[in-house]
């Protein structure tokens, strides 16, 4: 079944006179109308989806802090020391492979029952993590504790943070 063309709109006086004088005018007028194409809108849609996907992939995530794996020397680093309230914070820790790392807020001597993150096993002597920082605006400290397999607890590092 062939598609029917929609009827042509009525001609204005100029077009009517031009068609009477030049029979090829109608063919030239049809050739001057650009064909309707989906190519440009499809490309625009594709690039829009690509930008949105890149934004979602990058998201509001902060980069993971760099730290070298060390099975003998424990270390800890936060992704940022200035944090927005309820924003995700990334961290990295290294230490003995059989130990665990726990992060505590404003508890510099012993891990409290309400931990920020952990205890997390140091698989391969290095671990990365993130948590949402649910603290009141102001100055705080984040302390990383190394929890040994024998029940020992050791402070790796205490970092001062400012919550906005």
N, C-alpha and C positions, 0 to 999 in steps of 0.2 A: 504494500500500500504506500503510495507516494504522499509525501507531505504537501499540503496545499499552502501556497504563499498567501500571506495576508493581503487583503486588497490594498491597492496603493491609495494614498491620501489624495484628495482633490488637488488639481494643479492650480497654481496661481497664474495670473495673466501672463507673466513673463515666460514661465515654463511652457504654457500652452502655445505661445507665439514661437518660441524657440523650437519646439517639436514640429510645428508646421513648416518652418523654414528649413531645418536641418533634421532629417530622419535619424541620423546617428547620435543626436543629442541624448536620447533616452538611454542608449547603451553607455555613453560616456558618464552620464549622471549616476547610473547604477555602479559603474566601476569606481567612482569617486567616494562612495559610501564604504567606510572600512568594515570588514566583516566582524561580526561579533565573535570574540575569541575568549576562551577561558584561561589562556596561557598567562597573561599578566596577573589576573586575580589569584591564580593558583600559585604562582611564584611568590607573590606577596604573602599569601597564607603560609606557604612553606617557610619563608624567612621569619615570619611572626612566630610560628611554632618553634623554630630553631632558637630564637632569642628567649622565649619563655622557658624552654627546656634547659638552656644554659643558665638562666637565672635560678631555676629550681635546683639544678645540680650544684651550683655555687652556693645558693641559699644564703642565709645569714650565718652560716657556720664559720667559726674562726679557725684558722689553720692549726694543725696539730703542732705543738712545740717540738723542736728538734732536741734530741737527747741520744747520746750513744749508749748502746747496751753495755753494761758492765756487771758481771756476776760477782765481783768482789767489792766494788765501791758503790754503795747506794746513793742515788741522786733523784731529785724531784724538780720539776719545772711546770709552772702554769702558763697557759697561752697568753694571758693578759693580766696586768695588775690593776687595771681600771675597767670595771665591769658594770654594765647596766643591770638594774634589778630584774630578776627572772630571765636573764640572758644565759645562753649556754656558754660554758667555760670548758676549754679543753686542757688536758694535762698529760704529762708523761712521767714515768718513774722507772728506775732501773735498780737492780739489786739481785740477791741470790735467787736462783730459780725455784727453790722450794718455799720461798717466803711469800707473804701477801702484803699489799699496800692498802691502807685505809686513810681517807682524808677527813679531817675534822675542822669545824669552824669554831674559831675563838676558844680552842682548847689546846694550849701549847704543851701540856705535860702528859696527858693521857687521852686516848680516843674515847669520846663520849658515846653513849648509846645512839644518839642521833647523828649519824655520820653524813657527810656530804656525798661520799662515794666509797664503795668498797665494802668489805675487803676483797681485793682483786688479786688473783694469782699472777705472779711475775713469770709468765710463760716465755721462755727463751731469754730470761733476764731483763726483759723490757716490756712495758705495758703502756698503752695509750687509753685514755678514757675521756668522758665529758659528763657534765652534770649541769642542771639548771641552778643558778645561784639565787636562792630564795632568802636573801638577807636584807635587813633594813638598810637604807642608804647611810653611808658613813664609812669609817675605817674599821676593818676587820682583819683577822689573820686566818690563813689556811695552813694547817700543819699536816704533813704527810708522815704517817707512822709505818714502820716496817714491822710486821707481825711475823715472828719466826715460827717454824713448825714445832718448836719446843715450848711455845707459850710466851716467849720473850717479846717485849715491845720496845722499840727504839725509835726516836725521832729522827727522820731523815732531814727534813728542812721545814722551817716556818717562813711563810711568805706573807707580807703585808699587802692587802688589797683595798681598793677604794670602790665602794658601791655607789653608783649615781642614781 
